[in-house]
Amino acid sequence: MQWAQRFAAALAWVMAAGFTLVNMDSGHFVDDSVPVVGVLVAIATWRSEQRQVRAAVAGLLSVLFLVHAWQFHALGSCLVLAATTIIAWARLWRGYWPEFIMRVFAAALLLLAIQPVLGALQPAGARAEIGWSLALSALAMFLLVYTPALRAGRTLDTSTELVAFVLAFTVVALVGWHAPGSLVGRMGVSYLPMRPISTLTLALLAMALLLRQRDQERVAWILMGIVVVPLALTLLQTVAGITTPLNALLHQWGWLPRATTPLIGGYTDYGVLTTWVAVALLPQALQRWENARWGITRGLGIAMASVAGMAALGLLIQLPYHREGMSMYQISLTATAQLGAMGLALAVAGENSLRERLFGVLPMAAALVLGGMFWLAATADRDAMARRVMETQTASASATFQRGVELRRSALRQLSSSLVAARPDVAEDLFDRHVTDMVKAA
């Protein structure tokens, strides 16, 4: 497995360099080659344990990033270079948190690398911001970070790795939201973006899960307390229809599309609420009802991951048909994927074996019950969404029909006046014939 990962990383970079050379005449050669050169430097010096070499590489990547951001302003290239630079700086230190930071930005590189693939599945879509050479360079860097043999065998537990992916989705979503017209925050396709408050609440809950597993209870509960504020305001607006001045303030800042929009997006609010409950129930060692609480937490995670996975699969299936009037899905692919990663992080939390996690009676029972409840809710919301789409289409068609009738009436009035002035003797018969034609056409 390790030699296969190393071979895949080397092959990805070779293909990236080949794509860059092929595109030399496209006018973007220098733009695309800078990140590839940065990744090449990182690959060439990856096995070095000397701190001076690593510091020099981090400094060189910082210079490349600053020059590239100042001269070219290409968002995709800047993100790949920025993530690679942060990984290079994190390698200067040892410990849990530098390792975790490396995993977050390596996961972000993987999310950037798959965007051209998703974009290719959507016909007649916007031009991809991340080319194939850039995507393969990002993939090579991801494989370097996630190959333990190349990093002295340093690994993290599965739940922490998934938390890193949740935070990577937050990075991509926030950057994409603040870049007007960009598809980076939408995973390279023309689905809805994920709102900043939505992705930040999931990121805070993911950090709370991580901190609670590391026995840092006070900081974890502070983060969960922060999440309560936007979650409560969202539920207050969706359930009771009460909009607070915070919505207008966030709309002015550009964090909401409209002042009447809830702080946390549709579907995501239920996911945030479920995650908050699951993290709050996370037990400590030798705590009362420990097994029951582990079962509920993992069951909630499995249920949420199942529902989010089905939603993401539906969005991927609809990619070839996501054009105006051809797709009924109006949810964010980024949000569903982040909810899925969060659910998986909850499902594998703890120190028990994989067999106990997946085949324990209580987690599976909770997953089946809660999964059924989520499925019923998702089905009801889907039917309601279909009805809203049909109502919108009917309203649009009605307006078009009425406009056509008005135009025909105006034409008939003009025709009537012309006939009366020109041929009064045949005006009545011709007018009746045109009225009959209009009624038949209507």
C-alpha positions in Angstrom: 0.0 0.0 0.0 2.8 2.4 0.9 4.7 1.9 -2.3 1.5 2.2 -4.3 0.8 5.6 -2.6 4.4 6.8 -3.4 4.0 5.6 -7.0 0.6 7.4 -7.2 2.1 10.6 -5.9 5.0 10.5 -8.3 2.7 9.6 -11.2 0.3 12.4 -10.4 3.1 15.0 -10.4 4.5 13.6 -13.7 1.1 13.9 -15.3 0.7 17.4 -13.9 4.0 18.5 -15.4 2.9 16.9 -18.7 -0.4 18.8 -18.7 1.5 22.0 -18.0 3.9 21.5 -20.9 1.0 20.7 -23.2 -0.8 24.0 -22.2 2.3 26.2 -22.8 0.5 27.9 -25.7 -2.7 28.6 -23.8 -1.5 31.8 -22.2 -1.6 30.3 -18.7 1.7 28.5 -18.7 3.3 30.6 -16.0 0.1 30.7 -14.0 -0.3 26.9 -14.0 3.4 26.1 -13.6 4.1 28.0 -10.4 2.0 25.6 -8.2 3.5 22.6 -10.0 7.0 23.9 -9.2 6.0 24.5 -5.6 4.8 20.9 -5.3 7.9 19.6 -7.1 10.1 21.4 -4.5 8.0 19.9 -1.7 8.3 16.4 -3.2 12.0 16.6 -3.7 12.7 17.6 -0.1 10.0 15.6 1.6 12.2 12.9 3.1 14.7 15.5 4.5 14.7 15.6 8.3 16.9 18.7 8.5 15.1 21.7 9.9 17.1 24.2 7.8 16.0 22.4 4.6 12.3 22.4 5.6 12.5 26.1 6.6 14.0 27.0 3.3 11.3 25.1 1.4 8.6 26.8 3.5 10.2 30.2 2.7 10.4 29.5 -1.0 6.8 28.4 -1.1 5.7 31.5 0.7 7.5 33.7 -1.8 5.9 31.7 -4.7 2.5 32.2 -3.2 2.9 35.9 -2.6 4.2 36.5 -6.1 1.5 34.4 -7.6 -1.3 36.0 -5.6 0.0 39.5 -6.5 0.4 39.0 -10.2 -2.1 36.4 -11.4 -5.0 36.4 -8.9 -6.1 32.9 -9.9 -8.1 31.5 -7.0 -7.5 27.8 -7.7 -3.8 28.2 -8.1 -3.6 30.4 -5.0 -5.5 27.9 -2.9 -3.2 25.0 -3.9 -0.1 27.1 -3.3 -1.5 28.4 0.1 -2.3 24.9 1.3 1.1 23.5 0.2 2.8 26.4 2.0 0.9 25.9 5.2 1.8 22.2 5.1 5.4 23.1 4.6 5.4 25.4 7.6 3.6 22.9 9.8 6.3 20.3 9.1 8.8 22.5 11.1 7.1 21.4 14.3 6.3 18.1 15.9 3.3 17.3 17.9 -0.4 16.6 17.6 -1.7 20.0 16.5 0.9 20.5 13.6 0.0 17.0 12.4 -3.7 17.9 12.6 -3.1 21.2 10.6 -1.3 19.3 7.9 -4.2 16.9 7.6 -6.7 19.7 7.3 -4.9 21.4 4.4 -4.1 18.1 2.8 -7.8 17.3 2.8 -8.5 20.7 1.3 -6.0 19.8 -1.5 -8.0 16.6 -2.2 -11.3 18.6 -2.3 -9.6 20.9 -4.9 -8.3 18.0 -6.9 -11.6 16.4 -7.4 -13.3 19.6 -8.6 -12.3 19.2 -12.3 -13.7 15.7 -12.3 -17.1 16.9 -11.0 -17.0 19.8 -13.4 -16.5 17.4 -16.3 -19.6 15.5 -15.3 -21.7 18.7 -15.7 -22.2 19.5 -19.4 -22.4 23.1 -20.5 -21.1 24.2 -17.1 -18.8 27.1 -16.4 -15.1 26.8 -17.2 -13.2 25.0 -14.4 -11.1 27.2 -12.2 -8.7 24.4 -11.4 -7.1 22.7 -14.4 -6.0 19.1 -14.6 -2.3 19.8 -14.0 -3.2 21.8 -10.9 -5.5 19.1 -9.7 -2.9 16.4 -10.1 -0.4 18.5 -8.2 -2.8 18.9 -5.4 -3.5 15.2 -5.4 0.2 14.4 -5.3 0.6 16.6 -2.2 -2.3 15.0 -0.5 -0.8 11.5 -1.1 2.5 12.7 0.4 0.8 13.8 3.6 -1.3 10.7 3.9 1.5 8.2 3.3 2.8 7.2 6.8 6.0 5.6 5.4 7.1 9.0 4.1 6.4 10.7 7.5 8.1 8.4 10.0 4.8 6.4 10.4 2.9 9.3 12.1 -0.8 8.6 12.0 -4.0 10.0 13.7 -7.2 8.1 14.6 -9.9 7.8 12.1 -12.3 10.3 13.8 -9.6 13.0 13.8 -8.9 12.4 10.1 -12.6 12.9 9.4 -12.7 16.1 11.5 -9.9 17.4 9.4 -12.1 16.8 6.3 -14.9 18.7 8.0 -12.6 21.7 8.5 -11.3 21.4 5.0 -14.8 21.8 3.7 -15.1 24.9 5.8 -11.9 26.4 4.3 -13.1 25.7 0.7 -16.6 27.0 1.4 -15.5 30.2 3.1 -13.0 31.1 0.4 -15.5 30.3 -2.4 -18.3 32.3 -0.8 -16.2 35.5 -0.7 -15.1 35.0 -4.4 -18.1 36.2 -6.5 -18.7 33.9 -9.4 -16.3 31.3 -8.2 -17.2 27.6 -8.3 -14.5 26.6 -5.8 -16.8 26.8 -2.8 -19.4 24.7 -4.8 -17.0 21.8 -5.4 -16.6 23.0 -9.0 -20.2 22.6 -10.1 -23.2 24.9 -10.4 -25.0 23.9 -7.2 -25.8 26.3 -4.4 -22.9 27.5 -2.2 -22.8 26.7 1.5 -23.5 29.7 3.7 -20.6 30.8 6.0 -22.6 30.5 9.2 -23.6 26.9 8.3 -20.1 25.7 7.6 -18.6 27.5 10.6 -21.1 26.0 13.0 -20.2 22.5 11.7 -16.5 23.3 12.0 -17.0 24.5 15.6 -18.9 21.3 16.5 -16.2 19.2 14.8 -13.5 20.9 17.0 -15.7 20.4 20.0 -15.8 16.7 19.2 -12.1 16.6 18.9 -11.5 18.5 22.1 -13.9 16.4 24.1 -12.1 13.2 23.0 -8.9 14.8 24.2 -10.4 15.7 27.6 -10.4 19.5 27.0 -14.0 19.9 28.2 -14.1 23.6 29.0 -13.0 24.8 25.6 -15.3 22.2 23.9 -18.4 23.5 25.8 -17.5 27.1 25.0 -17.5 26.2 21.3 -20.8 24.4 21.6 -22.2 27.4 23.5 -21.2 29.6 20.5 -23.0 27.3 18.1 -26.2 27.5 20.2 -26.7 31.2 19.3 -27.1 30.9 15.4 -28.8 27.5 15.8 -31.5 28.9 18.1 -32.0 32.0 15.9 -32.4 29.8 12.8 -34.9 27.5 14.5 -36.8 30.6 15.8 -37.0 31.9 12.3 -37.9 28.6 10.6 -40.4 27.5 13.2 -41.9 30.7 14.5 -41.2 33.0 11.5 -39.3 35.6 13.7 -36.4 37.3 11.9 -33.9 39.1 14.1 -31.7 42.2 13.2 -28.7 39.9 13.0 -29.9 38.6 9.7 -29.9 42.2 8.2 -26.4 42.8 9.7 -25.0 39.6 8.2 -26.6 40.4 4.9 -24.8 43.8 4.9 -21.5 41.9 5.5 -22.2 39.6 2.6 -22.7 36.5 4.7 -26.3 36.0 3.8 -27.9 36.2 0.3 -30.9 38.0 1.6 -31.9 39.6 4.9 -34.8 37.2 5.3 -32.7 34.1 4.8 -32.1 31.9 7.9 -28.6 32.0 9.4 -28.1 28.2 8.8 -29.2 26.8 5.5 -32.1 24.3 4.9 -31.2 20.7 5.8 -28.0 21.9 7.4 -29.9 23.2 10.5 -31.2 19.7 11.3 -27.7 18.4 10.8 -26.2 21.0 13.1 -28.8 20.2 15.8 -28.2 16.5 15.5 -24.4 17.0 15.7 -24.8 19.2 18.7 -26.8 16.6 20.6 -24.4 13.8 19.6 -21.3 15.8 20.8 -23.1 16.8 24.0 -23.9 13.1 24.8 -20.3 12.1 24.2 -19.3 10.2 27.4 -16.1 10.3 29.3 -14.4 7.3 30.7 -16.3 5.5 33.5 -19.2 8.0 33.2 -22.7 6.9 34.0 -24.6 5.3 31.1 -21.4 5.3 29.1 -22.4 2.5 26.7 -25.8 3.9 26.1 -24.4 7.4 25.4 -21.8 5.9 23.0 -24.6 4.1 21.2 -26.7 7.2 20.8 -23.7 9.3 19.6 -22.6 6.7 17.1 -26.2 6.0 16.0 -26.8 9.7 15.4 -23.6 9.8 13.4 -24.4 6.8 11.3 -27.9 8.1 10.6 -26.7 11.6 9.6 -23.9 10.1 7.4 -26.5 7.9 5.7 -28.9 10.7 4.9 -26.2 13.1 3.8 -24.6 10.3 1.7 -27.9 9.7 -0.1 -28.4 13.4 -0.7 -24.9 13.7 -2.1 -25.5 10.7 -4.3 -28.7 12.3 -5.6 -26.9 15.5 -6.4 -24.1 13.6 -8.3 -26.7 11.7 -10.3 -28.4 15.0 -11.2 -25.2 16.6 -12.4 -25.8 16.0 -16.1 -29.3 17.4 -15.8 -28.7 20.4 -13.6 -29.9 23.1 -15.9 -32.7 25.6 -15.6 -35.9 23.7 -15.1 -34.3 20.2 -15.4 -33.3 19.6 -11.8 -35.4 19.7 -8.6 -32.5 19.7 -6.2 -31.8 23.1 -4.7 -29.3 22.1 -1.9 -25.6 22.5 -1.6 -23.2 19.6 -2.6 -20.6 21.1 -0.2 -23.1 21.1 2.7 -24.2 17.5 2.1 -20.6 16.3 1.8 -19.6 18.1 5.0 -22.5 16.7 6.9 -21.6 13.3 5.7 -18.0 13.7 6.9 -19.3 15.0 10.3 -21.6 12.0 10.6 -18.8 9.6 9.9 -16.6 11.3 12.5 -19.3 10.8 15.1 -19.8 7.2 14.0 -16.2 6.1 14.6 -15.5 8.2 17.7 -14.0 6.5 20.7 -11.4 4.0 21.4 -13.3 0.7 20.9 -12.6 -1.7 18.1 -14.0 -1.4 14.6 -16.2 -4.5 15.2 -17.8 -2.9 18.3 -18.3 0.4 16.5 -20.1 -1.1 13.5 -21.8 -4.2 14.9 -22.8 -3.1 18.4 -26.5 -3.7 19.0 -27.3 -0.3 20.4 -25.6 1.8 17.8 -27.2 -0.2 15.0 -30.6 0.0 16.6 -30.3 3.7 17.0 -29.1 4.0 13.5 -32.1 2.1 12.1 -34.6 4.1 14.1 -33.0 7.5 13.5 -32.3 6.7 9.9 -35.9 5.9 9.3 -36.9 9.2 11.0 -34.5 11.1 8.9 -35.6 9.4 5.7 -39.3 10.3 6.4 -38.3 13.9 7.0 -36.1 14.0 3.9 -38.9 12.5 1.8 -41.4 15.0 3.1 -39.1 17.9 2.4 -38.4 16.5 -1.1 -42.1 16.3 -1.9 -42.6 19.8 -0.6 -39.7 21.0 -2.7 -41.2 19.4 -5.8 -44.5 21.1 -5.1 -42.7 24.5 -4.7 -40.9 23.9 -8.0 -44.2 23.1 -9.8 -45.9 26.2 -8.2 -43.0 28.4 -9.4 -43.2 26.9 -12.9 -47.0 27.3 -12.9 -46.8 30.9 -11.8 -44.2 31.7 -14.5 -46.3 30.0 -17.2 -49.4 31.8 -16.1 -47.7 35.2 -16.4 -46.4 34.3 -19.9 -49.9 33.1 -20.9 -51.6 36.3 -19.7 -48.9 38.4 -21.4 -49.7 36.6 -24.7 -53.4 37.2 -24.3 -52.8 40.9 -23.7 -50.7 41.1 -26.8 -53.3 39.4 -28.9 -56.0 41.7 -27.6 -53.9 44.7 -28.5 -53.4 43.4 -32.0 -57.1 42.8 -32.3 -57.9 46.3 -31.3 -55.5 47.7 -33.9 -56.9 45.3 -36.6 -60.5 46.3 -35.7 -59.7 50.0 -36.1 -57.9 49.4 -39.4 -60.8 47.3 -40.8 -63.4 49.8 -39.9 -61.4 52.6 -41.5 -60.6 50.6 -44.7 -63.5 48.2 -45.4 -66.6 48.9 -43.1 -68.7 46.4 -45.1 -66.4 43.3 -44.3 -65.1 44.5 -41.0 -67.5 42.5 -38.9 -66.9 39.1 -40.5 -63.1 39.5 -40.5 -63.1 40.6 -36.9 -65.2 37.6 -35.8 -62.9 35.3 -37.6 -59.8 36.7 -35.8 -61.5 36.5 -32.4 -62.3 32.8 -33.1 -58.7 32.1 -34.0 -57.5 33.8 -30.9 -59.8 31.8 -28.7 -58.7 28.6 -30.3 -55.0 29.5 -29.9 -55.6 30.3 -26.2 
